Amino acid sequence: MPIRYLIKHWLLPPGGLLLLLLAAWWLRTRRPRLARLCFALGLGGLWLMSLPLVVEQAARQLETEAPLRADQWASLGERADAIVILGAGRERGDPAWGDQDQPSVVALERLRYAAQIAKASGLPVLTTGGLHYGTPPSEARLMGDSLRRDFGVGVKWKEEASRTTWENARLTADVLLPLGVRRVVVVTQAWHMQRSRWSFEQAGFEVVPAPVGFLGRDHGRPFWGLLPEARAVWQNGQLLNEAVGLVGYRLFY
C-alpha cells in the first residue's frame, strides 16, 4: 500500500505537475527547449487545476447518474433490499472529539444523505470501508457509529476489509449475496458513481444509484470561475483520479 500510495500521488496531479516543474529547473541549462516545455506544462496544469470552471466542466463528464429524488425514497423498498454506503476516508485523532478518528467531510455527506433515505424507505444499511491508514477503527465502523450517534440510524452490516471501490463491491457481495440481498441502493459521490455502479454490477448486484455531492452544477463564482482557488485543486485532483480509475477498472478488472 505505501508504494501504491507513493506512485499514485507522484504521477497524478499536483504531484506529477510539480515533477514537471522540477524537471524544468533540472534541464534549464542542458536542454532549454525541453525545460521550457516542462515548465509550461507544469505551470499551465497547476493553473487549470485551480479553476472552478474546470471543476464544473470535468465533473459533468463523470456525473452521468441522475439524482434520486426525495419523492422516490419511500418507495425504494419495492426496488431494493438494502442501502450500501461507500467509505470516503477518515480524519485522524480530532482533539474536538477526544482525539478519536472521525468520518471525513465527504463521508459525512454520504452518511447524511443515506440516513434520510434509510428513514424514508425503512431499508437496512451496510457500511463498507477498511483500514484507511492500516490501523483500526475501520471506515465502516466509523460510519456506522456516526450514523447511529448523529443521525439516529442503525447499521445492520459492516464490511471492514476493503481498500478500493472494487473491493467495496466484492467484499460487500460476500456479505449480502449469501443472504439473498441482490438489489442495493449505492450511496456515493456523484462523480464516483459510474465506477461504483459498474463495480457492484460486476459483483452480481442490481444497483439503484443514489449519487450525492454533485460538482457539475453552476459554480456560481465571479469572473466565470477563472480565478484560482485552493479548493478547486483538490476537487480537480479527485475528478482526475476518478477518470483514471474509471479507465483502469475496465482495463484490469
Secondary structure, DSSP 8 states (H G I E B T S, - for coil): -HHHHHHHHHHSTTHHHHHHHHHHHHTTTT-HHHHHHHHHHHHHHHHHHT-HHHHHHHHHHH--S----HHHHGGGGGT-SEEEEE---EEEEEGGGTTEEEE-HHHHHHHHHHHHHHHHH---EEEE---TTSSSS-HHHHHHHHHHHHH----SEEE----SHHHHHHHHHHHHGGGT--EEEEEEEGGGHHHHHHHHHHTT-EEEEEEE---SS----SGGG-S--HHHHHHHHHHHHHHHHHHHHHHH-
